[in-house]
Amino acid sequence: MTVRPRIVTVEDLQPRFAYGRDGKSLRIATLYAPPELTQRGVCVLLHGQTEFIEKYLEVIGELLARGYTVATLDWRGQGGSCRALDDPLRAHIGDFTQYDSDLQVFMDKVVRNLTSRPPIALAHSMGAHILLRAMHNHPGQFSAAVLSAPMLRVQTRGYPPWLARLMCRMQNVGGRQAQWVTGMKARDPLKMTFADQLVTSDPQRFQRTQSFLREHPNLRLAGPTWGWLEAAYRSMQQVNSRGYPEAIATPTLVIGAGRDRIVDTAGTRAFARRLPNGRYEELAEAEHEILMENSAIRARFWNAFDAFIANYL
């Protein structure tokens, strides 16, 4: 399938706000499929941690060119949505049920008004993790899903996993939930270079995001707090628990990154095998942000996406 991507600009987004059940603002955007194309329904696009809607303009254009209307949001605590702490560079959450609630508000207030049939979903990393929780808790809400490098087990970068988990628990017990995870303060995007980053092999796409953040520094996020990490560990334990993936019936394509330095690709492979309607593909040369990778890797991603989703249109 040859698709010429649509060019989507910041001016095309026209973002607006919805409000979570606790009244916190969630920045959202809806972009409609071009009327001259065959309409394929709605794609819910869910980003990873630290990301924001504008980072996905290229992806949105590729989905529009395929005939999908795209509905997307900034997760609470990042992008243009409400921030949890006075320091806006710290990613913080008390529990992943807050993300669950926000996604359901988004589905009820935004997506339900766009389609009478279940949408598909495309989700990356943390967004893919939250999507898995939704597919488990709300069967039938999505007709099919494609997950890019889902956050199921995290890389601990030289620390034994058990020690990293213990360190996180002790930091939380010690009352440091709102403090930076070690090393995260230094990862302000405005100070990062291509040599410092861990997520893509494509310098042009990396610099595109950096240039945008220099012009819109209020959208940036550096990294998580110990409280966020503790919530993530609890959620990953739950999602990987016995019977959890086995209960997710939604047809799901899981795409792993062979050179991922953020999440553990072996854990992704193992999880995908447990999905009753799951399929796994691995892009051996890809770093974590598959959708921000070089054009050759991205082409392979979209070929896998198109072949899989064609079964559920």
Helices and strands as residue ranges (DSSP letters): H 10-13, E 16-19, E 25-31, E 41-46, G 53-56, H 57-65, E 68-73, E 90-91, H 97-109, G 111-113, E 120-124, H 126-137, E 144-148, H 161-173, G 185-187, G 189-191, H 203-215, G 217-219, E 223-224, H 226-239, G 245-247, E 252-257, H 265-274, E 278-283, G 290-292, H 295-309, G 310-312
